[in-house]
Amino acid sequence: MYKIIIVDDHPIVRNGLKQIVSDEKEFEEVQEASNSEELFEFLNKENFDLIILDIAMPGMNGLDALIKIRNIYPEQKVFILSALSEDLFAIRAIKAGASGYMHKECAPESLIHAIRRILKGGVYISQNLSEKLAGELKDNSKKAPYDRLSEREFQVMRLIASGKTISAIAEDLSLSVTTISTYHARILEKLGLKNSSELTVYCVREGLV
């Protein structure tokens, strides 16, 4: 019997997912959290066999939560279920430690199949993502510019593009303003951009925010 927690800021989505998962007899308990902060409150009190985690949430987004989970609970299985483009976010999520990535448009039976696979110790990725990962290993020259950013740089880039100030980002990530400013400069250099305004336009155009 397995314990699962679903983390999504949309109540209708959470309820639908909970119903789909709860219909399967092997899932002992299914909890819900509306954001990353609530998730960590749960994790401080109890253990879960699997976290089903959305990316686009207010406050700490799913990718940032995934990185934090990996640091605090390295053995925790996390399955990313998102409406965001697999092409843009799946590889980064897998590299950050997710046990799987699936788009929310998936069929219920595909979702259950993926959950079972992960709970048994496997990793779930689509055929499309599998081919992209293989291609990335063969040819780094075809990477998008943002794929050359480190995980922290990617995280800071998205926060800047979402409108947060350097000082606010520093507070959110428990880093110094100087450190965030250094990341900012590196990001602009790697992307060939001049300022935060151009960075925001770039991220919107690429579907990163």
Buried (B, 14 or more C-beta within 10 A) or exposed (E): EBBBBBBBBBEEBBEBBBEBBEEEEEBEEBBBBBBBEBBBEBBEEEEBBBBBBBBBBEEBBBBBBBBBBBEEBEEBBBBBBBEBEBEBBBBBBBEBBBBBBBBBEBEEEBBBBBBBBBBEEEBBBBEEBEEBBEEBEEEEEEEEEBBEBEBBBBBBBBBBBEEBEBEBBBEBBEBEBEBBBEBBEBBBEBBEBEEBEEBBEBBEEBEBB
